[in-house]
Amino acid sequence: MSAPVTFTEEFSSSVPAPRLFKALIVDGDNLMPKIMPQAIKSVELIHGDGGPGSIKQMNFADGSPLKFVKHRIDALDKEKMTYSYSMVEGGELGNKIESISYEIKMEASPDGGCKGSNVSKYLPKPGIVINEEEIKAGKEKATAVFKAVEAYLLANPETYA
């Protein structure tokens, strides 16, 4: 069995942590297709009530190399502003990757904004070596989503307040 490859990314924002968590995580399924229709067509709840154990399918815009990915919510704590989920279908899964899990944490920063981390764990299939270049495109897309949500919140200070 191959060893998991873990990447940790730190981030910060001038948007208060509860607002950013609510927009990006709690209501992201509604917000992202509205503010990024060129990338995300829709997000559907396929199984469950939106809490742990639920399965969501993110459908990408026409012309995207990927049609969709499916995620399982592993944990969601709105009080502690933590969220973890696993990719269960689509993306890099299949040929090279056994599983991918993500853990997002946010907390208030002294300046009134927030700081946080996103930990990604990739479990390669036996005999497969994962390098950071292969992961970079996915990380850049995630950063683009984060920046779009942040920009939307900064432009609409009353939203998710």
C-alpha positions in Angstrom: 0.0 0.0 0.0 1.3 3.4 -0.9 1.8 6.1 1.7 -0.6 9.1 1.6 0.7 12.4 0.2 -0.4 15.4 2.3 -0.4 19.0 1.3 -1.3 21.8 3.7 -2.2 25.3 2.5 -2.5 28.2 4.8 -4.8 31.1 3.8 -6.0 34.4 5.2 -8.7 36.9 4.4 -9.9 40.3 5.6 -13.5 38.8 5.6 -14.5 37.7 9.2 -14.3 33.9 9.7 -18.0 33.2 10.4 -19.0 35.0 7.2 -16.5 33.3 5.0 -17.3 29.9 6.5 -21.0 30.4 5.9 -20.6 31.6 2.3 -17.9 29.1 1.2 -18.9 26.0 3.2 -22.4 26.2 4.5 -24.1 27.9 1.5 -21.3 27.3 -1.1 -23.5 25.0 -3.1 -25.9 27.9 -3.9 -23.3 30.7 -4.0 -20.6 29.2 -6.3 -22.8 28.5 -9.3 -24.1 32.1 -9.0 -20.8 33.8 -8.9 -18.7 31.3 -11.0 -21.1 30.1 -13.7 -18.3 29.8 -16.2 -16.7 27.1 -13.9 -19.5 25.5 -11.8 -22.9 24.7 -13.4 -24.6 23.4 -10.2 -24.2 21.4 -7.0 -26.7 18.7 -6.2 -27.4 16.9 -3.0 -27.6 13.3 -4.1 -27.9 11.6 -0.7 -28.5 12.8 2.8 -29.5 16.1 4.4 -26.3 18.1 3.8 -24.7 16.9 7.0 -22.0 14.1 7.6 -22.6 11.1 5.4 -24.3 13.2 2.6 -23.1 12.9 -1.0 -23.0 16.0 -3.2 -22.3 16.2 -6.9 -20.6 19.3 -8.3 -21.4 19.7 -12.0 -18.9 21.7 -14.0 -19.7 24.1 -16.8 -19.8 22.9 -20.4 -16.4 22.7 -22.0 -14.7 21.8 -18.7 -12.4 18.7 -19.0 -14.3 17.2 -16.0 -18.1 16.8 -16.1 -18.5 16.4 -12.3 -17.1 15.2 -9.0 -18.8 13.6 -6.1 -17.9 14.4 -2.5 -19.0 12.8 0.8 -19.2 15.1 3.8 -17.2 13.5 6.6 -17.7 16.2 9.2 -19.2 19.7 9.5 -18.9 21.8 12.7 -20.3 25.3 12.2 -19.3 26.4 15.7 -15.6 25.4 15.3 -15.7 26.3 11.6 -14.2 23.0 10.5 -15.3 20.9 7.5 -13.9 17.7 6.1 -15.0 15.8 3.0 -13.7 13.1 0.7 -13.9 12.8 -3.1 -15.7 9.6 -3.9 -16.0 9.9 -7.7 -14.5 11.9 -10.5 -11.4 14.1 -10.7 -8.1 12.4 -10.3 -9.8 9.3 -8.8 -9.6 6.1 -10.7 -6.3 5.7 -12.6 -3.8 6.9 -10.1 -5.6 7.9 -6.9 -7.3 5.6 -4.4 -8.8 8.4 -2.3 -8.6 12.1 -1.6 -9.7 13.8 1.6 -9.8 17.4 2.6 -10.0 19.2 5.9 -10.7 22.9 6.1 -10.4 25.0 9.3 -11.1 28.7 9.8 -10.6 30.9 12.8 -10.8 34.6 13.5 -7.6 36.6 13.2 -6.8 39.6 15.4 -7.4 42.1 12.6 -11.1 41.1 12.3 -10.5 38.8 9.3 -9.7 35.2 9.4 -7.0 32.7 8.8 -7.2 29.0 8.1 -5.8 25.9 6.5 -6.8 23.4 3.9 -5.2 19.9 4.3 -5.5 17.6 1.3 -4.5 13.9 1.7 -4.0 11.9 -1.5 -3.8 8.1 -1.3 -2.1 6.9 -4.5 -2.9 3.5 -5.9 -0.1 0.9 -5.4 3.1 1.7 -7.4 1.9 5.2 -8.3 4.1 8.2 -7.2 2.2 11.5 -6.8 4.1 14.7 -7.4 3.0 18.2 -6.5 2.8 19.3 -10.2 0.0 16.8 -10.7 -1.9 18.3 -7.8 -1.3 21.9 -8.7 -4.1 22.4 -11.2 -6.7 21.3 -8.7 -5.2 23.5 -6.0 -5.3 26.5 -8.4 -9.0 25.9 -9.1 -9.7 25.7 -5.3 -7.8 29.0 -4.8 -9.9 30.6 -7.6 -13.1 29.5 -5.9 -11.9 30.9 -2.6 -10.8 34.2 -4.2 -14.2 34.6 -6.1 -16.2 34.0 -2.8 -13.9 36.4 -0.9 -14.3 39.1 -3.7 -18.1 38.6 -3.7 -18.2 39.1 0.1 -16.0 42.2 0.0 -18.2 43.7 -2.7 -21.4 42.7 -0.8 -20.7 43.5 2.9 -24.3 42.8 4.0 -24.4 39.3 2.4 -23.9 36.4 4.9 -23.4 39.0 7.7 
